[in-house]
């Protein structure tokens, strides 16, 4: 279906096609992929923390091993210093001092790479030079002890002074090295204690974020789709348009709903047209009777004009031709009303006076009303505002209700149509009150169901009120009914009052 001529607004089908195309063109990013990405981030975080913990533990272990080696080195140096002092005091244990120094030097050779990585290459070379010199001095003492002469004491004093200097330096370096590594280990232990706490805090923040993220990603589309289903139930088939820059399972569902709404809209239009044709069929008897009068007059006047043409004066001929034109226009007007009512097209919304539509509908059903011997009374409030919608569809709603009222009064009666404001002045209420047979209370909830009818087989489809309710709800209105058996029924059509100026196009 295309938009009306002169109306540049896109049709519902065009909007639906554009929405479907926009949804399909979005890059795909499924919910599974996003959830997998979230759990991958959690796994990556846990993996990173685990690797960090392993590295910290490895470094602590390395430093502990190094501290053990440094402790052994310090012990050997201190033992060498103790034996050195014994030698200068008592002249003993020089060989023991040399043995302890060699063991300390072996430790430096064995753990040199680790010590160098901690204290630095330059500092390590200083340590090596100190212990080498210390060992040389001890060897000199041993040599002097074997070749002792008168001039030996001054040499002893010089060697003793230098031994004390290098020994003190070695002990100082060893203690400094131990203190530095102990501090480093304590720092790493403190970090290792804080890592789980930091991990838990980061994990908590990430879980809260992922929870909110998933909630937004899941609940927001679900709420939107729930709103769409509510709109569909109310007869609003406006397609769902994309709001995200990607396409996921909810997009597929939205596309399916759009397709469903498009199909429902097409079926509804077909149903409206089918029921419109049914209403036209119902009006055929009255229309045929109404058309018979002008056609009979045309035939009689044409025959008389043909037979008596030569005997008639010019004025009489002109009067008869005018009669023919008048009756032809009358018949043409009747046919045009039917064609206007039966035409199929896109919904055309505009602001209008509801009384005009009711009057046009009563003219269309005029002969049916006469044949049913029903009197029509009208009551209207002059302050009633305009309504906004499709006049053709409202005419179909009113015609359905009027024809149902006529069927409810087979022996004649009165149909009262009143137009009033509601108390809140938000709606216009159109009441159709008949004096017919009425509807049992237990059936009032069923009369708007599709295919429900109380008429005999072949006399009705049961779609009139269902279709009418769909039209009214699509315009934001409602239909209510009150009825008492053997007293009559009142159908109230509530339509939203127009919120735009009356002179707007």
KATADA-V109450 format. One record per backbone hydrogen bond with DSSP energy under -0.5 kcal/mol. CO is the residue of the C=O (numbers start at 1). NH is the residue of the N-H. E is the energy in kcal/mol with one decimal. If there is no record, write none. Layout:
BEGIN
CO;NH;E
CO;NH;E
END
This chain:
BEGIN
2;346;-0.5
4;7;-2.1
6;8;-0.6
11;15;-2.4
12;16;-2.5
13;17;-2.5
14;18;-2.3
15;19;-2.5
16;20;-2.6
17;21;-2.4
18;22;-2.5
19;23;-2.3
20;24;-2.4
21;25;-1.9
22;26;-0.6
23;26;-0.7
27;247;-3.4
30;34;-1.9
31;35;-2.9
32;36;-2.8
33;37;-2.4
34;38;-2.3
35;39;-2.6
36;40;-2.3
37;41;-2.2
38;42;-2.0
39;43;-2.6
40;44;-3.1
41;45;-2.6
42;46;-2.8
43;47;-3.1
44;48;-2.8
45;49;-2.7
46;50;-2.6
47;51;-2.9
48;52;-2.5
49;53;-2.6
50;54;-2.7
51;55;-2.7
52;56;-2.6
53;57;-2.8
54;58;-2.7
55;59;-2.6
56;60;-2.5
57;61;-2.8
58;62;-2.7
59;63;-2.7
60;64;-2.7
61;65;-2.4
62;66;-2.6
63;67;-3.2
64;68;-2.2
65;69;-2.3
66;70;-3.3
67;71;-2.9
68;72;-2.4
69;73;-2.5
70;74;-2.8
71;75;-2.6
72;76;-2.6
73;77;-2.4
74;78;-2.6
75;79;-2.4
76;80;-2.4
77;81;-2.4
78;82;-2.1
79;83;-2.5
80;84;-2.3
81;85;-2.3
82;86;-2.1
83;87;-2.0
84;88;-2.0
85;89;-2.0
86;90;-3.6
86;91;-0.8
86;92;-0.9
87;91;-1.7
93;97;-2.1
94;98;-2.4
95;99;-2.4
96;100;-2.4
97;101;-2.2
98;102;-2.2
99;103;-2.1
100;104;-2.1
101;105;-2.7
102;106;-2.5
103;107;-1.9
104;108;-2.0
105;109;-2.4
106;110;-2.8
107;111;-3.1
111;115;-2.7
112;116;-2.9
113;117;-1.9
114;118;-1.2
115;119;-3.0
116;120;-1.8
120;124;-2.1
121;125;-2.2
122;126;-1.6
123;127;-1.9
124;128;-2.6
125;129;-2.7
126;130;-2.4
127;131;-2.4
128;132;-2.5
129;133;-2.5
130;134;-2.5
131;135;-2.4
132;136;-2.4
133;137;-2.5
134;138;-2.1
135;139;-2.2
136;140;-2.3
137;141;-2.2
138;142;-2.2
139;143;-2.3
140;144;-2.8
141;145;-2.2
142;146;-1.2
143;147;-1.7
145;148;-0.5
149;152;-1.0
150;153;-0.6
151;155;-0.8
152;155;-0.6
152;156;-2.3
153;157;-2.4
154;158;-1.8
155;159;-2.6
156;160;-2.8
157;161;-2.4
158;162;-2.2
159;163;-2.9
160;164;-2.4
161;165;-1.8
162;166;-2.7
163;167;-3.1
164;168;-2.5
165;169;-2.1
166;170;-2.5
167;171;-2.6
168;172;-2.7
169;173;-2.8
170;174;-2.5
171;175;-2.8
172;176;-2.7
173;177;-2.8
174;178;-2.5
175;179;-2.7
176;180;-2.6
177;181;-2.4
178;182;-2.5
179;183;-2.4
180;184;-2.2
181;185;-2.7
182;186;-2.4
183;187;-2.4
184;188;-2.4
185;189;-2.6
186;190;-2.3
187;191;-2.4
188;192;-2.8
189;193;-1.7
190;194;-1.7
191;195;-2.1
192;196;-0.7
193;197;-0.6
194;198;-3.0
195;199;-3.1
196;200;-2.7
197;201;-2.4
198;202;-3.0
199;203;-3.1
200;204;-2.6
201;205;-2.6
202;206;-2.8
203;207;-2.8
204;208;-2.6
205;209;-2.6
206;210;-3.1
207;211;-2.8
208;212;-2.6
209;213;-3.0
210;214;-3.2
211;215;-2.6
212;216;-2.8
213;217;-2.8
214;218;-2.3
215;219;-2.8
215;220;-0.7
216;220;-0.8
218;222;-2.0
219;223;-3.2
220;224;-2.3
221;225;-2.7
222;226;-2.7
223;227;-2.4
224;228;-2.0
225;229;-2.4
226;230;-2.1
227;231;-2.3
228;232;-2.4
229;233;-2.3
230;234;-1.2
231;236;-2.9
232;235;-1.7
235;237;-0.8
245;27;-0.7
247;29;-3.5
248;252;-1.8
249;253;-2.3
250;254;-2.6
251;255;-2.5
252;256;-2.2
253;257;-2.6
254;258;-2.7
255;259;-2.4
256;260;-2.5
257;261;-3.1
258;262;-2.5
259;263;-2.4
260;264;-3.0
261;265;-2.9
262;266;-2.3
263;267;-2.8
264;268;-3.0
265;269;-2.5
266;270;-2.4
267;271;-2.8
268;272;-3.2
269;273;-2.4
270;274;-2.6
271;275;-2.7
272;276;-2.2
273;277;-2.4
274;278;-2.0
275;279;-2.5
276;280;-2.3
277;281;-2.4
278;282;-2.0
279;283;-1.8
280;284;-0.8
281;284;-0.7
283;287;-2.8
284;288;-3.4
285;289;-2.0
286;290;-2.4
287;291;-3.1
288;292;-1.9
289;293;-1.1
290;294;-0.9
291;295;-2.2
292;296;-3.1
293;297;-2.4
294;298;-2.6
295;299;-2.6
296;300;-2.9
297;301;-2.7
298;302;-2.8
299;303;-2.6
300;304;-2.5
301;305;-2.6
302;306;-2.1
303;307;-2.5
304;308;-2.6
308;312;-1.5
313;317;-2.5
314;318;-2.4
315;319;-2.3
316;320;-2.2
317;321;-2.3
318;322;-2.3
319;323;-2.1
320;324;-2.1
321;325;-2.4
322;326;-2.7
323;327;-2.7
324;328;-2.3
325;329;-2.6
326;330;-2.1
327;331;-2.3
328;332;-2.8
329;333;-2.4
330;334;-1.8
331;335;-2.3
332;336;-2.5
333;337;-1.9
334;338;-1.6
335;339;-2.5
336;340;-2.9
337;341;-2.1
338;342;-2.3
339;343;-1.4
347;349;-0.6
350;389;-2.3
352;387;-2.2
353;356;-0.7
353;357;-1.0
354;358;-2.1
355;359;-2.5
356;360;-2.3
357;361;-2.4
358;362;-2.4
359;363;-1.9
360;364;-1.9
361;365;-2.1
363;366;-1.0
365;369;-2.4
366;370;-2.2
367;371;-2.9
368;372;-2.1
369;374;-2.0
370;373;-1.2
373;413;-1.0
375;415;-3.4
377;417;-3.3
379;419;-2.5
380;382;-0.5
381;384;-1.6
386;498;-3.1
387;352;-2.2
389;350;-2.1
389;391;-0.7
390;394;-2.2
391;395;-2.5
392;396;-1.8
393;397;-2.1
394;398;-2.7
395;399;-2.4
396;400;-2.4
397;401;-2.1
398;402;-2.6
399;403;-2.9
400;404;-2.2
401;405;-2.2
402;406;-2.3
403;407;-2.3
404;408;-1.6
405;409;-0.5
406;409;-1.1
408;437;-1.5
409;412;-1.7
413;375;-2.7
414;416;-0.6
414;435;-0.6
415;377;-2.7
415;417;-0.5
416;418;-0.5
416;433;-2.9
417;379;-2.8
418;431;-2.6
419;381;-1.7
420;429;-3.0
422;425;-1.3
426;497;-2.6
427;422;-1.9
427;429;-0.5
428;430;-0.6
428;495;-2.4
429;420;-2.6
429;431;-0.6
430;493;-2.7
431;418;-2.1
431;433;-0.6
432;434;-0.5
432;491;-2.4
433;416;-3.1
437;486;-3.9
440;443;-1.6
440;444;-0.5
441;444;-1.1
443;446;-1.5
443;447;-1.0
446;449;-1.9
449;452;-1.7
451;453;-0.5
456;459;-2.4
456;460;-0.5
462;451;-1.3
462;452;-1.0
463;467;-3.2
464;468;-2.4
465;469;-2.7
466;470;-2.0
467;471;-2.2
468;472;-2.4
469;473;-2.8
470;474;-2.0
471;475;-1.0
472;475;-0.6
472;477;-2.7
473;476;-1.9
478;494;-3.3
480;492;-3.2
482;490;-3.1
484;487;-2.1
484;488;-2.0
488;484;-2.3
489;434;-2.5
490;482;-2.1
490;492;-0.6
491;432;-2.6
491;493;-0.6
492;480;-2.6
492;494;-0.6
493;430;-2.5
493;495;-0.6
494;478;-1.9
495;428;-3.2
496;388;-0.7
501;504;-1.6
END
